[in-house]
Amino acid sequence: MRLTGVLAPLPTPFDESGALDVPRLRAALPRWLASPLTDFVVLGTNGEAGLLNEREADTVIAGTRAGVPAGRPLLVGTARESTREAIAATGVNLLPDTVGRLAAHPNIVGITESGSDIAQIADLVAVATPGFTVLAGSASTLQAALSAGVSGAILALGGVLREACVRLFTLMRDGKHQEARLLQRQLLPLAPAPDSAVDARRAALLAFEDVFA
């Protein structure tokens, strides 16, 4: 499986009691499916996965899968964050040499690089084996990352500005670099910094209000 284009993390809706609101999730899916996005991700960083238990996570996955056509891929976050585990992973940079070895594993098909180090992104692309996908994870450096050779991106901003993010990808794909640079400059004030969890969460909330309203 080789992913390309622009994907967005899907927010997880809850009702006023704090319970999962699966009907609201199912009702919003047609709008996501009709958008220009290549696909979307459930239970990602912006999908409240860290607040769900295994049963709730399974419910979100099943509810989403039931509303997505069988032939369309569905990406699902599998991380189950805890304070101890988050502290032990924070600040660890997965270097290109390590990624190159991981890329050879048949069950590992790609990586999303959310940092702003374009040189490292280019190195990841260089070590990628055939069939291994490198995706960008930050809208603030999307144009540069596409220039470095990534196949696409998973963007929190893509949940809010779907058309603009997809247009930037399309412009780069079609070799219209000057237009792409101008659009990137327009997106820059709206794009969260690669290491800004607060701004990423704000983008997710905006996507929630837009899609689930």
Secondary structure, DSSP 8 states (H G I E B T S, - for coil): ----EEEEEE---B-TTSSB-HHHHHHHHHHHHTSS-SEEEESSTTTTGGG--HHHHHHHHHHHHHHS-TTS--EE------HHHHHHHTT----HHHHHHHHTSTT--EEEE-SS-HHHHHHHHHH--TT-EEEE--GGGHHHHHHHT--EEE-SGGGTSHHHHHHHHHHHHTT-HHHHHHHHHHHGGGS--TT-HHHHHHHHHHHHHHHH-
